Amino acid sequence: MILVTYVITAIFWVVSFRRVKFELDERMVPLMALLTALFFAAQMMNYPVIGGTTAHLLGGASLGILLGPSTGVISMTIILLLQCLLFGDGGITALGANVLNMGVAGVIIPYILFVLIIRATKGKRLFLGAFVGGFVGDVVAAILAGLELGLSVPTFLYGISISVPAMAIHHSIIGIAEGLVTGALLKLLISAKPEVLSISPTFKSLSLELRAVKEGGLAIEKS
């Protein structure tokens, strides 16, 4: 299982590092550093749940939506690597699985859902797109973690029948918080630093330009 997750994750690492030079505007580097530090701290606050697992905010949706999927994967990898080396959280052997769950599924799935919702609503439901992306990304990442843990019996004491439901149920609750945090962070940036969105690779790919902020929504139009 460890080898399989490393191989799958390595593919996304290679693709991400190749694409990031085209995706990341140097003006986004300070935001990348800020978000990486923010969610590094947020992930350190976790609580135990039934089945021998834990739950915590991920931040993958915010990274993927604001920085783009490739940069988001790299940013999440940095977070998990620092946790592993500085605090022994997860360990090197589990790094591939952790990045696959939180840095691939937890980043790319929210990005895809956000883009689909924005296109379907013609840019009128940014908060909804951010919320759905954050919620689904969190739950899928948790299910993958539960599946990997359940398949690690007898090293892990609980099988899939316990680990997967435990992770899915508790992260459904955390997922709501994840969605709200992602939406709130996006709205905060729109209000305080709207120019950030104009250089965001996600918004560039959507060919959207920020025009005005209105109560309850964002007015944007094609550039």
C-alpha positions in Angstrom: 0.0 0.0 0.0 2.9 2.4 0.9 4.6 1.7 -2.5 1.3 2.1 -4.5 0.5 5.5 -3.0 4.0 6.7 -3.5 3.9 5.7 -7.2 0.6 7.4 -7.8 1.6 10.5 -5.9 5.0 10.6 -7.8 3.1 10.9 -11.1 1.3 14.0 -9.8 4.5 15.4 -8.4 6.2 15.2 -11.8 3.3 16.7 -13.6 2.9 19.5 -11.0 6.5 20.5 -11.0 6.5 20.6 -14.8 3.4 22.7 -15.0 4.0 25.1 -12.1 6.4 27.3 -14.0 3.6 28.0 -16.5 0.9 28.2 -13.9 2.4 30.3 -11.1 2.7 34.0 -11.5 5.6 35.3 -9.4 3.2 37.9 -7.9 1.3 34.9 -6.4 4.4 33.7 -4.4 3.6 35.8 -1.3 0.0 34.4 -1.3 1.3 30.9 -1.7 3.7 31.4 1.3 0.8 32.9 3.4 -1.6 30.1 2.6 1.0 27.4 3.1 1.8 28.8 6.6 -1.9 29.3 7.4 -2.9 25.7 6.6 0.2 24.2 8.1 -0.9 25.7 11.4 -4.6 24.7 10.8 -3.7 21.1 10.2 -1.8 20.8 13.4 -5.1 21.3 15.3 -6.8 17.9 15.1 -9.0 15.7 17.3 -9.4 12.0 17.7 -12.5 10.2 16.3 -13.8 6.7 16.6 -11.9 4.0 14.8 -8.4 5.2 15.7 -8.4 8.1 13.2 -8.3 11.9 13.5 -10.1 14.8 11.9 -8.8 18.3 10.9 -9.1 21.1 8.3 -7.2 20.5 5.1 -7.0 23.7 3.2 -6.6 21.9 -0.1 -9.7 23.6 -1.6 -8.3 27.1 -0.9 -4.9 26.1 -2.3 -6.3 24.6 -5.5 -8.8 27.4 -6.2 -6.5 30.3 -5.5 -3.1 29.0 -6.6 -4.2 26.5 -9.2 -4.0 22.7 -9.0 -0.3 22.2 -9.7 0.8 24.9 -7.3 -1.8 23.7 -4.8 -0.3 20.1 -4.9 3.2 21.5 -4.3 2.0 23.7 -1.5 0.2 20.9 0.2 3.3 18.7 -0.2 5.4 21.3 1.5 2.9 21.4 4.4 2.9 17.7 4.9 6.7 17.3 4.5 7.3 20.0 7.1 4.9 18.3 9.5 6.6 15.0 8.8 10.2 16.2 9.4 9.5 18.7 12.2 6.9 16.9 14.2 6.9 13.3 13.0 3.3 13.7 11.9 2.6 10.8 9.5 6.3 9.9 8.9 8.1 9.5 5.6 6.5 6.1 4.9 3.0 7.7 5.0 4.0 10.8 3.0 2.9 9.4 -0.3 -0.5 8.4 1.0 -1.0 11.7 2.8 -0.1 13.8 -0.3 -2.3 11.6 -2.4 -5.3 12.2 -0.1 -4.8 15.8 0.9 -2.5 17.1 -1.8 -4.0 15.4 -4.9 -7.7 14.5 -4.1 -8.0 17.3 -1.6 -6.7 20.0 -4.0 -7.6 18.9 -7.5 -11.2 17.7 -6.8 -12.2 21.1 -5.3 -10.6 22.9 -8.2 -12.5 20.9 -10.7 -15.8 21.3 -8.9 -15.2 25.1 -8.5 -14.5 25.6 -12.2 -17.6 23.5 -13.2 -19.9 25.5 -10.9 -18.5 28.8 -12.0 -18.9 27.9 -15.6 -22.4 26.6 -15.0 -23.5 29.7 -13.2 -21.6 32.1 -15.4 -19.6 33.4 -12.5 -22.5 34.2 -10.2 -22.0 31.5 -7.5 -18.4 31.8 -6.3 -19.2 31.1 -2.7 -21.2 28.1 -3.6 -18.4 26.8 -5.8 -15.9 27.3 -3.1 -18.1 25.6 -0.5 -19.0 22.6 -2.6 -15.3 22.1 -3.5 -14.2 22.4 0.1 -16.8 20.0 1.4 -16.4 17.3 -1.3 -12.6 17.5 -1.4 -12.4 17.1 2.4 -14.8 14.0 2.4 -13.1 12.3 -0.5 -9.6 12.8 1.1 -11.0 11.3 4.3 -12.5 8.3 2.6 -9.2 7.6 0.8 -7.4 7.8 4.1 -9.9 5.5 5.8 -9.6 3.0 2.9 -5.8 3.0 3.1 -5.9 2.6 6.9 -8.4 -0.2 6.7 -6.3 -2.1 4.1 -3.3 -1.9 6.5 -4.7 -4.5 8.9 -3.1 -5.9 11.1 -0.7 -2.9 11.3 -3.8 -0.8 11.8 -6.2 -2.2 14.3 -9.5 -1.5 12.5 -10.7 -2.7 9.1 -12.4 -0.8 6.3 -15.9 -1.3 7.8 -14.8 0.9 10.7 -12.2 3.2 9.4 -14.0 4.4 6.2 -17.3 5.3 7.9 -15.5 6.9 10.8 -13.5 9.1 8.5 -16.4 9.9 6.2 -18.9 10.8 8.9 -16.6 13.0 11.0 -15.1 14.7 7.9 -18.6 15.4 6.6 -18.9 17.7 9.7 -15.3 19.0 9.2 -16.2 19.4 5.5 -18.9 21.9 6.2 -16.3 24.0 8.1 -13.9 23.5 5.2 -16.4 24.7 2.7 -17.3 27.8 4.8 -13.6 28.6 5.4 -12.9 28.3 1.7 -15.8 30.5 0.7 -15.0 33.1 3.4 -11.4 33.3 2.4 -12.3 33.8 -1.2 -14.8 36.6 -0.3 -12.2 38.2 2.0 -9.6 38.3 -0.8 -12.3 39.7 -3.1 -13.0 42.5 -0.7 -9.4 43.2 0.5 -7.2 42.2 -2.4 -9.3 41.9 -5.6 -6.2 42.2 -7.7 -5.0 38.8 -6.5 -7.8 37.1 -8.4 -6.8 38.9 -11.6 -3.5 37.0 -11.5 -4.9 33.7 -10.1 -4.3 30.9 -12.6 -7.8 29.5 -11.9 -9.5 32.8 -12.8 -7.2 33.2 -15.7 -8.2 29.8 -17.0 -11.8 30.8 -16.7 -11.1 34.1 -18.5 -12.9 36.0 -15.8 -12.1 39.5 -14.7 -13.2 40.9 -11.4 -15.5 44.0 -12.0 -17.4 44.7 -8.8 -18.4 43.2 -5.5 -22.1 43.2 -4.6 -23.8 42.1 -1.4 -24.5 38.4 -1.6 -22.4 37.8 -4.8 -19.7 38.8 -7.2 -20.3 40.6 -10.4 -17.8 39.4 -13.0 -17.8 39.3 -16.7 -15.7 37.9 -19.6 -12.4 39.7 -20.2 
